[in-house]
């Protein structure tokens, strides 16, 4: 299985299967027991790929009235890396507060996998922008719902929870707390949150 992970075809099939059955997909990722060096490499890779996708969006779409991409791609990449890292920690800590048994390595592996799936979604959005722009907005809305659906199921598998409703509420509250905390930090650093 480990050699299959470096091939795009098997990864795309795993992503498709995960969307169809999030719990099975999460269990499959956790069963790999990836080492921290492997997780660090995968984490860096998805962040870099996200930066590239962001730059492609800038190149093929009209510039917005406010230049929200004024920050350098490197700074945006570092902010995204920090955000994903904080989410993985929050999933671990908050889950354990509620009696979960998941590890940080498991949470990080699932966040990396979630990010990869949404890189695939971003590719679909880019194609839609080029071929049928109105469809790109619909994909964005559907992607938001898919994000929460996958995340809630991933957390359930990671921590052994059964109540998806409880996880959803806890996830929303935690996300609001993270966004508030990051916006406060960015404001103190003199960076407008809208720029991110």
C-alpha positions, 0 to 999 in steps of 0.5 A: 500500500505504501508504494501505491501512495506515491502514484496519482491514480491510486490516490485519486481513487482513494479520494473518490472512495473517501467522498463516497464513504468518509468513515472507511476512507478515514480508517484507511488513512489511519491504518497506514500509521504514517511516521512523523517524517512522512507526515511532515513531507506530505504536509509540506507538499499539500501546502505547496500545491495549495499555493500553486493552485492559488496562484493559478486562480489569480492568473485565470480570474479577473482581479478583484476590486480589492487586491486580497492577494497582495501578500506574497505566496510564501506568506500565504503558504505559511499562514495556511500551514499554520492554520492547518497545524492549529486545526490538527491540534484542535481536533486532537485536544478538543476531541480528548476533552470529550473522551476521544482517543485519537492522536495528533499524528492521526489528526494530522494525517486526516487533515493532510488527506482532507487537504488533498481531496480539496486540491482535487476539488480546486482542480475541478473549480479551475476547469469550471472557471475556464469552461463554464464560470457559473458552475464554479460558484456551485462547486464552491458551495458544494465543496463547503458542505463536503468539507464539513461532512468529511471533517465530521466523519474523520473526527468521529473515526479518529476519536471513536465518537458516534454522535455526528451532531455533537461533533458538528456543533463542537467543530463549528464552535472550535472553528469560530474560536480558531478564526477569532484567535487567528484574526486577533493575532493577524491584527496585532501583526498588522495584517488584515484578516481579509487579506488571507 
